[in-house]
Amino acid sequence: MGAICSCITAIFDAIGSCLMAIVNGIGAICHAIISGIVTVFDVLISCLTCGYVGRRRRMGGTTRSTI
């Protein structure tokens, strides 16, 4: 009787692992598609604004003192 319960438990574990692998695969595909769309929009916006969006102004390392 213990062997039958163990076999049934193993079958359900295998089914659960298979379903989780499918869900993880779908999530990875959605993540890749969304990342691609974001990258395309990033390139498009960067092109339209001559690359000035998101670039920080550097201070050049000099300090000014007022007298």
OpenMM code with the backbone's topology and positions (N, CA, C; nanometers):
from openmm import Vec3, app, unit

residues = "MET GLY ALA ILE CYS SER CYS ILE THR ALA ILE PHE ASP ALA ILE GLY SER CYS LEU MET ALA ILE VAL ASN GLY ILE GLY ALA ILE CYS HIS ALA ILE ILE SER GLY ILE VAL THR VAL PHE ASP VAL LEU ILE SER CYS LEU THR CYS GLY TYR VAL GLY ARG ARG ARG ARG MET GLY GLY THR THR ARG SER THR ILE".split()
positions = [
    Vec3(0.0828, -0.1202, 0.0000),
    Vec3(0.0000, 0.0000, 0.0000),
    Vec3(0.0863, 0.1253, 0.0000),
    Vec3(0.1985, 0.1229, 0.0708),
    Vec3(0.2881, 0.2376, 0.0758),
    Vec3(0.3512, 0.2661, -0.0591),
    Vec3(0.3733, 0.1597, -0.1377),
    Vec3(0.4342, 0.1786, -0.2689),
    Vec3(0.3368, 0.2484, -0.3634),
    Vec3(0.2084, 0.2165, -0.3518),
    Vec3(0.1085, 0.2795, -0.4378),
    Vec3(0.0973, 0.4287, -0.4046),
    Vec3(0.0939, 0.4617, -0.2764),
    Vec3(0.0861, 0.6027, -0.2355),
    Vec3(0.2106, 0.6787, -0.2805),
    Vec3(0.3253, 0.6147, -0.2689),
    Vec3(0.4499, 0.6779, -0.3110),
    Vec3(0.4502, 0.7026, -0.4614),
    Vec3(0.3977, 0.6076, -0.5370),
    Vec3(0.3916, 0.6222, -0.6823),
    Vec3(0.2962, 0.7351, -0.7212),
    Vec3(0.1824, 0.7415, -0.6573),
    Vec3(0.0852, 0.8477, -0.6861),
    Vec3(0.1433, 0.9843, -0.6492),
    Vec3(0.2128, 0.9926, -0.5358),
    Vec3(0.2771, 1.1174, -0.4947),
    Vec3(0.3815, 1.1606, -0.5964),
    Vec3(0.4590, 1.0665, -0.6461),
    Vec3(0.5613, 1.0975, -0.7458),
    Vec3(0.4982, 1.1461, -0.8761),
    Vec3(0.3850, 1.0873, -0.9135),
    Vec3(0.3156, 1.1302, -1.0354),
    Vec3(0.2664, 1.2737, -1.0203),
    Vec3(0.2067, 1.3049, -0.9062),
    Vec3(0.1586, 1.4410, -0.8841),
    Vec3(0.2735, 1.5412, -0.8758),
    Vec3(0.3855, 1.5012, -0.8168),
    Vec3(0.5031, 1.5883, -0.8132),
    Vec3(0.5550, 1.6157, -0.9539),
    Vec3(0.5552, 1.5124, -1.0378),
    Vec3(0.6016, 1.5303, -1.1753),
    Vec3(0.5075, 1.6218, -1.2537),
    Vec3(0.3778, 1.6055, -1.2343),
    Vec3(0.2807, 1.6919, -1.3024),
    Vec3(0.2964, 1.8365, -1.2550),
    Vec3(0.3138, 1.8546, -1.1257),
    Vec3(0.3327, 1.9898, -1.0714),
    Vec3(0.4596, 2.0547, -1.1245),
    Vec3(0.5673, 1.9777, -1.1321),
    Vec3(0.6922, 2.0318, -1.1851),
    Vec3(0.6783, 2.0680, -1.3322),
    Vec3(0.6065, 1.9876, -1.4073),
    Vec3(0.5838, 2.0160, -1.5493),
    Vec3(0.5023, 2.1432, -1.5662),
    Vec3(0.3980, 2.1597, -1.4883),
    Vec3(0.3161, 2.2806, -1.4969),
    Vec3(0.3948, 2.4051, -1.4575),
    Vec3(0.4792, 2.3937, -1.3545),
    Vec3(0.5610, 2.5073, -1.3131),
    Vec3(0.6635, 2.5430, -1.4199),
    Vec3(0.7180, 2.4438, -1.4881),
    Vec3(0.8122, 2.4704, -1.5970),
    Vec3(0.7427, 2.5438, -1.7116),
    Vec3(0.6197, 2.5048, -1.7408),
    Vec3(0.5434, 2.5726, -1.8463),
    Vec3(0.5157, 2.7175, -1.8072),
    Vec3(0.4737, 2.7405, -1.6834),
    Vec3(0.4453, 2.8767, -1.6365),
    Vec3(0.5728, 2.9608, -1.6385),
    Vec3(0.6845, 2.9036, -1.5940),
    Vec3(0.8106, 2.9777, -1.5956),
    Vec3(0.8539, 3.0095, -1.7387),
    Vec3(0.8314, 2.9186, -1.8302),
    Vec3(0.8646, 2.9433, -1.9708),
    Vec3(0.7814, 3.0557, -2.0289),
    Vec3(0.6516, 3.0549, -1.9999),
    Vec3(0.5642, 3.1622, -2.0479),
    Vec3(0.6068, 3.2956, -1.9880),
    Vec3(0.6415, 3.2960, -1.8602),
    Vec3(0.6888, 3.4192, -1.7962),
    Vec3(0.8174, 3.4698, -1.8585),
    Vec3(0.9091, 3.3803, -1.8896),
    Vec3(1.0357, 3.4208, -1.9516),
    Vec3(1.0122, 3.4783, -2.0915),
    Vec3(0.9204, 3.4181, -2.1657),
    Vec3(0.8879, 3.4689, -2.2994),
    Vec3(0.8263, 3.6080, -2.2895),
    Vec3(0.7323, 3.6281, -2.1968),
    Vec3(0.6706, 3.7597, -2.1786),
    Vec3(0.7746, 3.8631, -2.1367),
    Vec3(0.8654, 3.8239, -2.0480),
    Vec3(0.9705, 3.9146, -2.0026),
    Vec3(1.0597, 3.9552, -2.1187),
    Vec3(1.0955, 3.8613, -2.2048),
    Vec3(1.1805, 3.8920, -2.3199),
    Vec3(1.1101, 3.9850, -2.4181),
    Vec3(0.9808, 3.9616, -2.4409),
    Vec3(0.9052, 4.0471, -2.5329),
    Vec3(0.8947, 4.1889, -2.4787),
    Vec3(0.8629, 4.2024, -2.3506),
    Vec3(0.8495, 4.3350, -2.2900),
    Vec3(0.9844, 4.4073, -2.2888),
    Vec3(1.0919, 4.3366, -2.2584),
    Vec3(1.2244, 4.3985, -2.2601),
    Vec3(1.2607, 4.4457, -2.4004),
    Vec3(1.2248, 4.3674, -2.4996),
    Vec3(1.2505, 4.4082, -2.6378),
    Vec3(1.1742, 4.5322, -2.6762),
    Vec3(1.0475, 4.5401, -2.6363),
    Vec3(0.9661, 4.6583, -2.6666),
    Vec3(1.0227, 4.7811, -2.5965),
    Vec3(1.0637, 4.7659, -2.4711),
    Vec3(1.1221, 4.8777, -2.3974),
    Vec3(1.2512, 4.9239, -2.4638),
    Vec3(1.3326, 4.8303, -2.5093),
    Vec3(1.4574, 4.8663, -2.5767),
    Vec3(1.4309, 4.9407, -2.7066),
    Vec3(1.3309, 4.8969, -2.7822),
    Vec3(1.2970, 4.9653, -2.9073),
    Vec3(1.2521, 5.1083, -2.8788),
    Vec3(1.1664, 5.1269, -2.7789),
    Vec3(1.1226, 5.2618, -2.7444),
    Vec3(1.2388, 5.3458, -2.6925),
    Vec3(1.3299, 5.2852, -2.6180),
    Vec3(1.4469, 5.3573, -2.5680),
    Vec3(1.5324, 5.4076, -2.6839),
    Vec3(1.5552, 5.3221, -2.7817),
    Vec3(1.6334, 5.3627, -2.8989),
    Vec3(1.5599, 5.4698, -2.9773),
    Vec3(1.4305, 5.4545, -2.9933),
    Vec3(1.3513, 5.5517, -3.0677),
    Vec3(1.3532, 5.6887, -3.0008),
    Vec3(1.3330, 5.6921, -2.8710),
    Vec3(1.3348, 5.8188, -2.7976),
    Vec3(1.4745, 5.8795, -2.8001),
    Vec3(1.5752, 5.7968, -2.7849),
    Vec3(1.7122, 5.8463, -2.7895),
    Vec3(1.7435, 5.9051, -2.9260),
    Vec3(1.6948, 5.8433, -3.0305),
    Vec3(1.7175, 5.8939, -3.1650),
    Vec3(1.6438, 6.0256, -3.1871),
    Vec3(1.5207, 6.0343, -3.1414),
    Vec3(1.4412, 6.1555, -3.1623),
    Vec3(1.4924, 6.2742, -3.0821),
    Vec3(1.5571, 6.2480, -2.9697),
    Vec3(1.6053, 6.3565, -2.8846),
    Vec3(1.7565, 6.3733, -2.8944),
    Vec3(1.8162, 6.3161, -2.9970),
    Vec3(1.9612, 6.3253, -3.0207),
    Vec3(2.0423, 6.2695, -2.9048),
    Vec3(1.9869, 6.1753, -2.8322),
    Vec3(2.0599, 6.1068, -2.7264),
    Vec3(2.0719, 6.1831, -2.5967),
    Vec3(1.9958, 6.2903, -2.5780),
    Vec3(2.0090, 6.3697, -2.4567),
    Vec3(1.9216, 6.3213, -2.3422),
    Vec3(1.8288, 6.2334, -2.3679),
    Vec3(1.7418, 6.1854, -2.2618),
    Vec3(1.8187, 6.0857, -2.1769),
    Vec3(1.8165, 6.1044, -2.0485),
    Vec3(1.8803, 6.0116, -1.9570),
    Vec3(2.0285, 6.0368, -1.9361),
    Vec3(2.0883, 6.1274, -2.0092),
    Vec3(2.2299, 6.1564, -1.9917),
    Vec3(2.2437, 6.2660, -1.8872),
    Vec3(2.3269, 6.2409, -1.7892),
    Vec3(2.3460, 6.3401, -1.6835),
    Vec3(2.4543, 6.4389, -1.7240),
    Vec3(2.4357, 6.5583, -1.6792),
    Vec3(2.5343, 6.6610, -1.7042),
    Vec3(2.6494, 6.6443, -1.6060),
    Vec3(2.7691, 6.6379, -1.6572),
    Vec3(2.8843, 6.6230, -1.5691),
    Vec3(2.9369, 6.7611, -1.5320),
    Vec3(2.9815, 6.7713, -1.4095),
    Vec3(3.0240, 6.9012, -1.3595),
    Vec3(3.1708, 6.9308, -1.3926),
    Vec3(3.2445, 6.8405, -1.4476),
    Vec3(3.3801, 6.8692, -1.4902),
    Vec3(3.4822, 6.8684, -1.3794),
    Vec3(3.4417, 6.8553, -1.2567),
    Vec3(3.5351, 6.8428, -1.1453),
    Vec3(3.5944, 6.9741, -1.0955),
    Vec3(3.5553, 7.0863, -1.1490),
    Vec3(3.6085, 7.2133, -1.1015),
    Vec3(3.5102, 7.2759, -1.0042),
    Vec3(3.5625, 7.3421, -0.9080),
    Vec3(3.4771, 7.4109, -0.8114),
    Vec3(3.4953, 7.5609, -0.8285),
    Vec3(3.3909, 7.6327, -0.8087),
    Vec3(3.3956, 7.7777, -0.8207),
    Vec3(3.3842, 7.8369, -0.6810),
    Vec3(3.4664, 7.9322, -0.6570),
    Vec3(3.4546, 8.0016, -0.5291),
    Vec3(3.4188, 8.1461, -0.5581),
    Vec3(3.3235, 8.1947, -0.4843),
    Vec3(3.2802, 8.3330, -0.5024),
    Vec3(3.3522, 8.4199, -0.4002),
    Vec3(3.3976, 8.5322, -0.4456),
    Vec3(3.4711, 8.6230, -0.3570),
    Vec3(3.3831, 8.7364, -0.3121),
] * unit.nanometer
topology = app.Topology()
chain = topology.addChain("A")
for resn in residues:
    res = topology.addResidue(resn, chain)
    for name in ("N", "CA", "C"):
        topology.addAtom(name, app.Element.getBySymbol(name[0]), res)
